[in-house]
Amino acid sequence: MLLADRDVIRPEHGVQLVRAIPGSQLMIVPGNHGDYLGEQAASDGDLRTMRTTLPFILRHLDEA
């Protein structure tokens, strides 16, 4: 699960979900909902968070 510290889903709820799903992982990044995926409306065009997060997402997908 990937979410931001100021996301729609609160970090503590993400922790609860990951604990309930065996083998799941959680990554919490700084920002708002959509920032970490480069969503234009959410990030106001600032793609720094997305560029920082992307290598972690790709590494996770490669390991899956």
Backbone torsions as a table, in degrees:
resi	resn	phi	psi	omega
1	MET	NA	138.5	178.7
2	LEU	-125.0	127.5	175.0
3	LEU	-151.9	165.9	-179.8
4	ALA	-97.8	159.8	-178.1
5	ASP	-69.5	-16.3	175.3
6	ARG	-121.9	41.0	-175.9
7	ASP	-84.8	176.3	175.2
8	VAL	-63.2	-44.4	174.9
9	ILE	-86.2	126.4	-179.5
10	ARG	-72.3	146.4	-178.4
11	PRO	-52.3	-39.5	-179.2
12	GLU	-66.0	-28.6	175.6
13	HIS	-73.2	-35.7	174.9
14	GLY	-61.6	-40.8	177.6
15	VAL	-62.3	-44.2	178.9
16	GLN	-60.5	-43.3	179.5
17	LEU	-63.0	-44.8	-178.2
18	VAL	-65.1	-37.4	177.0
19	ARG	-65.8	-29.9	-177.8
20	ALA	-83.1	-16.7	-176.3
21	ILE	-112.1	106.5	-178.9
22	PRO	-56.8	135.0	176.7
23	GLY	80.4	0.0	-178.7
24	SER	-80.8	164.0	-179.7
25	GLN	-132.5	157.4	-179.3
26	LEU	-131.7	133.6	172.5
27	MET	-128.4	122.7	177.8
28	ILE	-112.8	123.1	-177.9
29	VAL	-114.3	158.1	177.5
30	PRO	-70.9	142.4	175.2
31	GLY	133.0	-167.5	-179.8
32	ASN	-109.9	174.9	179.6
33	HIS	-56.3	125.0	176.8
34	GLY	91.1	-19.4	-179.8
35	ASP	-56.0	-43.8	-173.1
36	TYR	-73.1	-10.8	176.1
37	LEU	-107.7	0.5	178.9
38	GLY	76.9	22.5	179.2
39	GLU	-64.5	117.1	-171.0
40	GLN	-57.3	-44.3	-177.7
41	ALA	-66.8	-35.4	-178.3
42	ALA	-79.3	-37.0	-172.8
43	SER	-93.2	-3.6	-176.3
44	ASP	53.9	30.8	178.0
45	GLY	82.7	-2.7	178.7
46	ASP	-86.5	106.7	-173.9
47	LEU	-98.3	12.0	-178.3
48	ARG	-60.7	-44.7	-179.5
49	THR	-64.1	-42.2	178.7
50	MET	-61.7	-42.9	179.8
51	ARG	-65.3	-31.9	177.3
52	THR	-74.4	-39.0	-176.1
53	THR	-77.9	-33.8	-173.6
54	LEU	-53.0	-45.1	178.8
55	PRO	-59.5	-35.5	178.2
56	PHE	-67.7	-41.0	178.2
57	ILE	-63.6	-46.7	-179.0
58	LEU	-62.9	-40.8	178.3
59	ARG	-63.5	-42.5	177.9
60	HIS	-61.2	-43.6	179.8
61	LEU	-65.5	-36.3	177.9
62	ASP	-66.4	-32.3	-178.8
63	GLU	-80.2	-20.5	-175.8
64	ALA	-73.0	NA	NA
